[in-house]
Amino acid sequence: MSRVPDPMVPSPSFPVLDPQAVHVWFCELSRHVECQTAFVAELSDEERARAARFAFERDRQRFILSHGLLRRVLSRYMPITAQAIQFGTGEHGKPTLSGPAGPSDDLRFSLSHSAEYALIAVARGREVGVDVEVRKANLDCLKLAERFFAPAEAQAMATLHGDAQQRLFYRLWTAKEAYLKGRGVGLSFGLERFEIMFEGESSAARVRLRGSGTVDQTWKIRSLPLPDHLAGAVAVAGGDGDVHRYDAAAFFLA
Ligand SMILES: CC(C)(COP(=O)(O)OP(=O)(O)OC[C@H]1O[C@@H](n2cnc3c(N)ncnc32)[C@H](O)[C@@H]1OP(=O)(O)O)[C@@H](O)C(=O)NCCC(=O)NCCS
């Protein structure tokens, strides 16, 4: 069972994913190493080949566990087994579902991993992007923000110090990555080309595109409640999206 300290939705039965909802699955991969053998058997040849290319066993294990978990999670929303799921890639590299998915054609997902943690977001009929980061204590956050973020974001960070500054950095960073991953464009889009605007102290944020100065009405961002040493966010297209967070261990892992 999970050691995650903050509240999670207790789910005796598998949650129903209605069109307004986004499900975000959290997992501490290192606690489920025993799943590795079963998960390897469910990966595609391409995924197994990717796994084999990692130089370090720890990285290989994390890849197998996160991608095996992704298959198990998605299969619960689809009328096919984890092993039968086929993936493709969008124009800029965003993983997609391909193959005869039938009624699950409208299923969208996003995967993120940082060290031994993984997040998987799933939605119907709307794109999603998710990001998780382990917060590093000794990072020069302000310097990174001044170099890579939009000026307004770096200025907001400069008004803070210490832990508060670092927390804002990770809040912005994960929100920015979630947005880029939702759109499927990746980091090459440019982190400085848009601003994350949190609504006060709320976990909700909007995105302002710097070129036009307009707010991107398609996407809404939410910071996620996670253990204190982590930061995470999900970006949801088309409306607010009712974000529910679940513990993957309770449903998918030994
Ligand atoms: C996608 C990207 C933002 C990942 O960020 P990250 O914090 O390092 O890693 P995360 O764990 O959060 O996300 C990785 C997952 O995102 C997904 N992903 C990969 N490319 C993606 C894209 N273009 N859009 C959305 N999701 C993507 C994959 O599931 C990937 O998992 P995998 O590597 O195990 O297959 C970043 O790698 C990126 O920009 N990639 C696009 C390609 C690119 O621009 N390359 C630069 C070439 S110079």
The ligand as an SDF file (V2000), in Angstrom:
LIG
                    3D

 48 50  0  0  0  0  0  0  0  0999 V2000
    8.8330   15.4220  -23.6250 C   0  0  0  0  0  0  0  0  0  0  0  0
    9.8560   16.1220  -22.7300 C   0  0  0  0  0  0  0  0  0  0  0  0
    9.2490   17.4810  -22.3370 C   0  0  0  0  0  0  0  0  0  0  0  0
   10.0920   15.2010  -21.5660 C   0  0  0  0  0  0  0  0  0  0  0  0
   10.4150   15.8430  -20.3800 O   0  0  0  0  0  0  0  0  0  0  0  0
   11.1390   15.1430  -19.1200 P   0  0  0  0  0  0  0  0  0  0  0  0
   10.7970   15.9380  -17.9120 O   0  0  0  0  0  0  0  0  0  0  0  0
   12.5610   14.9320  -19.4510 O   0  0  0  0  0  0  0  0  0  0  0  0
   10.5390   13.6910  -18.9730 O   0  0  0  0  0  0  0  0  0  0  0  0
    9.1370   13.1710  -18.4680 P   0  0  0  0  0  0  0  0  0  0  0  0
    9.4230   11.9540  -17.6740 O   0  0  0  0  0  0  0  0  0  0  0  0
    8.2840   14.2040  -17.8390 O   0  0  0  0  0  0  0  0  0  0  0  0
    8.4230   12.7500  -19.8170 O   0  0  0  0  0  0  0  0  0  0  0  0
    8.9140   11.7000  -20.5910 C   0  0  0  0  0  0  0  0  0  0  0  0
    7.7440   11.0670  -21.2920 C   0  0  0  0  0  0  0  0  0  0  0  0
    7.0210   12.0500  -22.0330 O   0  0  0  0  0  0  0  0  0  0  0  0
    6.4560   11.4300  -23.1780 C   0  0  0  0  0  0  0  0  0  0  0  0
    6.8660   12.2510  -24.3240 N   0  0  0  0  0  0  0  0  0  0  0  0
    7.9450   12.1610  -25.1260 C   0  0  0  0  0  0  0  0  0  0  0  0
    7.9010   13.1230  -26.0790 N   0  0  0  0  0  0  0  0  0  0  0  0
    6.7660   13.8230  -25.8570 C   0  0  0  0  0  0  0  0  0  0  0  0
    6.1610   14.9340  -26.5140 C   0  0  0  0  0  0  0  0  0  0  0  0
    6.6930   15.5200  -27.5860 N   0  0  0  0  0  0  0  0  0  0  0  0
    4.9900   15.3890  -26.0260 N   0  0  0  0  0  0  0  0  0  0  0  0
    4.4200   14.8290  -24.9590 C   0  0  0  0  0  0  0  0  0  0  0  0
    4.9360   13.7670  -24.2870 N   0  0  0  0  0  0  0  0  0  0  0  0
    6.1020   13.2800  -24.7470 C   0  0  0  0  0  0  0  0  0  0  0  0
    6.9780   10.0040  -23.2060 C   0  0  0  0  0  0  0  0  0  0  0  0
    5.9730    9.1700  -22.6540 O   0  0  0  0  0  0  0  0  0  0  0  0
    8.1750   10.0480  -22.2980 C   0  0  0  0  0  0  0  0  0  0  0  0
    8.4270    8.8350  -21.6400 O   0  0  0  0  0  0  0  0  0  0  0  0
    9.6310    7.8970  -22.1200 P   0  0  0  0  0  0  0  0  0  0  0  0
   10.8100    8.7940  -22.3800 O   0  0  0  0  0  0  0  0  0  0  0  0
    9.8530    6.9700  -20.9840 O   0  0  0  0  0  0  0  0  0  0  0  0
    9.1320    7.2350  -23.3450 O   0  0  0  0  0  0  0  0  0  0  0  0
   11.1900   16.3930  -23.4150 C   0  0  0  0  0  0  0  0  0  0  0  0
   11.9570   15.2350  -23.4250 O   0  0  0  0  0  0  0  0  0  0  0  0
   11.0210   16.8640  -24.8280 C   0  0  0  0  0  0  0  0  0  0  0  0
   10.8870   18.0360  -25.0720 O   0  0  0  0  0  0  0  0  0  0  0  0
   10.9920   15.9680  -25.8050 N   0  0  0  0  0  0  0  0  0  0  0  0
   10.5930   16.3260  -27.1710 C   0  0  0  0  0  0  0  0  0  0  0  0
   11.6940   16.1170  -28.1250 C   0  0  0  0  0  0  0  0  0  0  0  0
   12.5830   17.2860  -28.1330 C   0  0  0  0  0  0  0  0  0  0  0  0
   12.1810   18.4240  -28.2020 O   0  0  0  0  0  0  0  0  0  0  0  0
   13.8600   16.9730  -28.1060 N   0  0  0  0  0  0  0  0  0  0  0  0
   14.8780   17.9400  -28.1080 C   0  0  0  0  0  0  0  0  0  0  0  0
   15.7790   17.6220  -29.2600 C   0  0  0  0  0  0  0  0  0  0  0  0
   17.1060   18.7190  -29.2780 S   0  0  0  0  0  0  0  0  0  0  0  0
  1  2  1  0
  2  3  1  0
  2  4  1  0
  2 36  1  0
  4  5  1  0
  5  6  1  0
  6  7  2  0
  6  8  1  0
  6  9  1  0
  9 10  1  0
 10 11  2  0
 10 12  1  0
 10 13  1  0
 13 14  1  0
 14 15  1  0
 15 16  1  0
 15 30  1  0
 16 17  1  0
 17 18  1  0
 17 28  1  0
 18 19  1  0
 18 27  1  0
 19 20  2  0
 20 21  1  0
 21 22  1  0
 21 27  2  0
 22 23  1  0
 22 24  2  0
 24 25  1  0
 25 26  2  0
 26 27  1  0
 28 29  1  0
 28 30  1  0
 30 31  1  0
 31 32  1  0
 32 33  2  0
 32 34  1  0
 32 35  1  0
 36 37  1  0
 36 38  1  0
 38 39  2  0
 38 40  1  0
 40 41  1  0
 41 42  1  0
 42 43  1  0
 43 44  2  0
 43 45  1  0
 45 46  1  0
 46 47  1  0
 47 48  1  0
M  END
$$$$
